[in-house]
Amino acid sequence: MNSEDDHVHLLVEYPPKVAVATLVNSLKGVSSRLLRKHYRVRTHRNHLWSPLYLAASCGGAPLEIVRQYVEQQRRPG
């Protein structure tokens, strides 16, 4: 996981029978409830997360390469 001011990068392994939309909705719902429980969170129109998301597969890329990519998202250069 890594985050920026307006979005979060996650590297997730999940069962192939789970639909991506179901996974994302679950992650957003649970994280929203936990964050609101522990922090005073500013929201836009009472929604913590945007309804939009980007999901991409990493095919045959080695896990360590993908992990490094996610971890380095905020680092310049």
Backbone as CSV, one residue per row, in Angstrom:
resi,resn,N_x,N_y,N_z,CA_x,CA_y,CA_z,C_x,C_y,C_z
1,MET,0.835,-1.174,0.000,0.000,0.000,0.000,0.880,1.237,0.000
2,ASN,0.415,2.246,-0.693,1.025,3.554,-0.701,-0.085,4.536,-1.012
3,SER,0.064,5.765,-0.582,-1.005,6.725,-0.852,-0.443,8.072,-1.240
4,GLU,-1.274,8.846,-1.876,-0.977,10.222,-2.208,-2.103,11.063,-1.629
5,ASP,-2.094,12.356,-1.890,-3.092,13.235,-1.286,-4.516,12.874,-1.691
6,ASP,-4.686,12.371,-2.888,-6.049,12.146,-3.372,-6.341,10.719,-3.823
7,HIS,-5.433,9.793,-3.578,-5.705,8.398,-3.930,-4.760,7.444,-3.215
8,VAL,-5.111,6.169,-3.311,-4.359,5.117,-2.633,-3.946,4.074,-3.661
9,HIS,-2.732,3.566,-3.535,-2.252,2.462,-4.368,-2.248,1.209,-3.504
10,LEU,-2.877,0.155,-3.976,-2.881,-1.115,-3.252,-2.415,-2.231,-4.175
11,LEU,-1.641,-3.115,-3.639,-1.283,-4.344,-4.330,-2.026,-5.441,-3.587
12,VAL,-2.989,-6.055,-4.249,-3.899,-6.983,-3.580,-3.904,-8.324,-4.310
13,GLU,-3.792,-9.382,-3.551,-3.999,-10.723,-4.090,-5.340,-11.201,-3.554
14,TYR,-6.198,-11.673,-4.447,-7.533,-12.094,-4.038,-7.958,-13.303,-4.865
15,PRO,-8.939,-14.044,-4.373,-9.386,-15.243,-5.106,-9.971,-14.867,-6.468
16,PRO,-9.675,-15.629,-7.498,-10.163,-15.297,-8.846,-11.683,-15.332,-8.981
17,LYS,-12.382,-15.976,-8.064,-13.848,-16.022,-8.144,-14.499,-14.732,-7.656
18,VAL,-13.729,-13.870,-6.983,-14.268,-12.611,-6.477,-14.199,-11.554,-7.572
19,ALA,-15.320,-10.900,-7.848,-15.342,-9.838,-8.848,-14.566,-8.629,-8.324
20,VAL,-13.851,-7.955,-9.219,-13.059,-6.788,-8.828,-13.954,-5.734,-8.178
21,ALA,-15.129,-5.484,-8.758,-16.045,-4.478,-8.197,-16.453,-4.843,-6.774
22,THR,-16.694,-6.109,-6.514,-17.054,-6.563,-5.165,-15.900,-6.335,-4.199
23,LEU,-14.701,-6.668,-4.620,-13.518,-6.460,-3.794,-13.331,-4.977,-3.462
24,VAL,-13.404,-4.119,-4.469,-13.203,-2.684,-4.271,-14.285,-2.116,-3.352
25,ASN,-15.542,-2.477,-3.581,-16.627,-1.979,-2.729,-16.435,-2.416,-1.279
26,SER,-15.977,-3.623,-1.082,-15.729,-4.115,0.265,-14.584,-3.354,0.928
27,LEU,-13.482,-3.167,0.206,-12.342,-2.428,0.742,-12.724,-0.994,1.099
28,LYS,-13.480,-0.354,0.225,-13.894,1.026,0.478,-14.858,1.105,1.665
29,GLY,-15.795,0.181,1.741,-16.774,0.200,2.826,-16.148,-0.026,4.188
30,VAL,-15.337,-1.055,4.300,-14.705,-1.382,5.586,-13.742,-0.272,5.995
31,SER,-12.908,0.195,5.063,-11.936,1.235,5.416,-12.638,2.533,5.793
32,SER,-13.721,2.852,5.127,-14.480,4.061,5.454,-15.027,4.000,6.877
33,ARG,-15.619,2.872,7.233,-16.161,2.718,8.593,-15.057,2.801,9.650
34,LEU,-13.934,2.147,9.392,-12.833,2.179,10.360,-12.239,3.579,10.502
35,LEU,-12.030,4.261,9.400,-11.470,5.613,9.457,-12.406,6.580,10.174
36,ARG,-13.698,6.493,9.884,-14.669,7.374,10.544,-14.771,7.065,12.037
37,LYS,-14.555,5.828,12.411,-14.635,5.433,13.819,-13.476,6.031,14.624
38,HIS,-12.293,6.096,14.023,-11.098,6.509,14.737,-10.656,7.948,14.481
39,TYR,-11.128,8.559,13.398,-10.670,9.893,13.031,-11.845,10.771,12.612
40,ARG,-11.613,12.052,12.731,-12.581,13.007,12.184,-12.178,13.218,10.728
41,VAL,-12.958,12.705,9.821,-12.590,12.666,8.413,-13.402,13.691,7.632
42,ARG,-12.688,14.522,6.858,-13.376,15.454,5.961,-13.877,14.684,4.750
43,THR,-15.094,14.939,4.377,-15.655,14.223,3.228,-16.266,15.198,2.239
44,HIS,-16.516,14.711,1.068,-17.212,15.461,0.034,-18.578,14.815,-0.152
45,ARG,-19.609,15.525,0.189,-20.987,15.010,0.064,-21.193,13.726,0.867
46,ASN,-20.613,13.659,2.051,-20.743,12.516,2.955,-20.159,11.213,2.411
47,HIS,-19.322,11.295,1.397,-18.665,10.103,0.855,-17.174,10.225,1.105
48,LEU,-16.607,9.239,1.750,-15.169,9.256,1.987,-14.413,8.942,0.701
49,TRP,-14.896,7.946,-0.033,-14.237,7.513,-1.263,-15.069,7.884,-2.476
50,SER,-14.401,8.169,-3.553,-15.064,8.383,-4.836,-15.631,7.048,-5.309
51,PRO,-16.711,7.067,-6.063,-17.225,5.801,-6.604,-16.318,5.228,-7.703
52,LEU,-15.346,5.990,-8.155,-14.451,5.551,-9.222,-13.265,4.778,-8.665
53,TYR,-12.688,3.920,-9.491,-11.457,3.229,-9.145,-10.785,2.749,-10.415
54,LEU,-9.498,2.472,-10.317,-8.736,1.892,-11.411,-8.184,0.570,-10.922
55,ALA,-8.423,-0.468,-11.650,-7.859,-1.779,-11.328,-7.051,-2.232,-12.539
56,ALA,-5.845,-2.683,-12.291,-4.986,-3.159,-13.369,-4.337,-4.462,-12.927
57,SER,-4.186,-5.370,-13.864,-3.500,-6.616,-13.535,-2.017,-6.449,-13.850
58,CYS,-1.219,-7.265,-13.233,0.226,-7.163,-13.470,0.744,-8.403,-14.184
59,GLY,-0.152,-9.156,-14.774,0.233,-10.276,-15.614,1.325,-11.136,-15.029
60,GLY,2.383,-11.337,-15.767,3.472,-12.192,-15.313,4.605,-11.437,-14.657
61,ALA,4.392,-10.158,-14.319,5.471,-9.386,-13.685,5.806,-9.985,-12.326
62,PRO,7.083,-10.022,-11.985,7.467,-10.523,-10.662,6.864,-9.647,-9.562
63,LEU,6.389,-10.272,-8.514,5.739,-9.567,-7.419,6.631,-8.470,-6.838
64,GLU,7.908,-8.728,-6.716,8.819,-7.732,-6.135,8.898,-6.469,-6.994
65,ILE,8.850,-6.599,-8.299,8.882,-5.437,-9.197,7.613,-4.613,-9.020
66,VAL,6.472,-5.262,-8.946,5.203,-4.549,-8.750,5.195,-3.874,-7.378
67,ARG,5.665,-4.546,-6.379,5.735,-3.983,-5.023,6.605,-2.728,-5.015
68,GLN,7.763,-2.780,-5.659,8.640,-1.612,-5.727,7.942,-0.458,-6.434
69,TYR,7.228,-0.756,-7.503,6.488,0.276,-8.233,5.482,0.972,-7.312
70,VAL,4.708,0.202,-6.576,3.704,0.770,-5.684,4.368,1.586,-4.579
71,GLU,5.427,1.075,-3.999,6.110,1.770,-2.917,6.770,3.073,-3.361
72,GLN,7.152,3.175,-4.609,7.892,4.349,-5.088,6.994,5.399,-5.739
73,GLN,5.702,5.283,-5.665,4.815,6.210,-6.347,4.994,7.661,-5.923
74,ARG,5.251,7.941,-4.667,5.394,9.326,-4.210,6.810,9.864,-4.342
75,ARG,7.741,9.022,-4.638,9.132,9.466,-4.712,9.401,10.116,-6.070
76,PRO,9.993,11.306,-6.054,10.300,11.954,-7.340,11.375,11.186,-8.111
77,GLY,11.244,11.217,-9.422,12.246,10.601,-10.284,12.133,9.134,-10.285
